[in-house]
């Protein structure tokens, strides 16, 4: 059964341990951001990079463009001496104190001591014709439309006749948008929202909030936060890592598949819609895991400076 987010889960409560200072007051502010714009800003500033096709989670350990990229900084899986790993060039390809002062042939910068920067973010990017829903606003849509009904909308139902041609789905009175999938949902978004506002006028506050953030609700971008915040280790040849790495690895595979128009499977509308649905599901799962960490349901967050980077979604 797919795990879904309830209306109650749209309310976030965080337990953070702040450093004490009698001269300063520390505050944490969470905000929804435009993921597409943030990606562009980070890549231009050198704080972000594009994650390319996955090579398999074990091979991705040494993949500079993977979810464990050296661009994130010292990686406990590959670095036997994490302190030595802090000596690196800008792109992270040439590293180690033994190379101090040498110039990287890729980024043309010298190897020098660089402290870990958890703000470095990797990005998975869908092609222009594909969009998914911002995971935080997905929670708001669930509260407005209903978790089950929203799932029915994005879980595409495509029927074919005996000749292999697509036929129209029967319209259901209570759920007229059931099975349309994410692509059609994007095209008919205003129509869907107005229908459910008429159906649930008491949820006007949800409607207003969603429509006020419509410009960031649909996105091509999935942010993969620093591997330094996704603990991992190599124990006697056995790879151990946080469960979210499985989701990120799956997301990388799914994004590659849906973007690859050369694959026969992605030429079929039904399969493209299924891939987009699976991307949305796995992204929601990562968001739930992050929220549970921040809410202290699991794990521990001692440094509030890390908050913007893992709550970027």
Beta strands, then each sheet from edge to edge (+ up, - down):
strand 1: 48-50
strand 2: 87-88
strand 3: 112-113
strand 4: 121-125
strand 5: 132-133
strand 6: 159-160
strand 7: 166-167
strand 8: 218-219
strand 9: 221-224
strand 10: 232-235
strand 11: 238-241
sheet 1: 1+ 4+ 9-
sheet 2: 2+ 3-
sheet 3: 5+ 8-
sheet 4: 6+ 7-
sheet 5: 10+ 11-
end
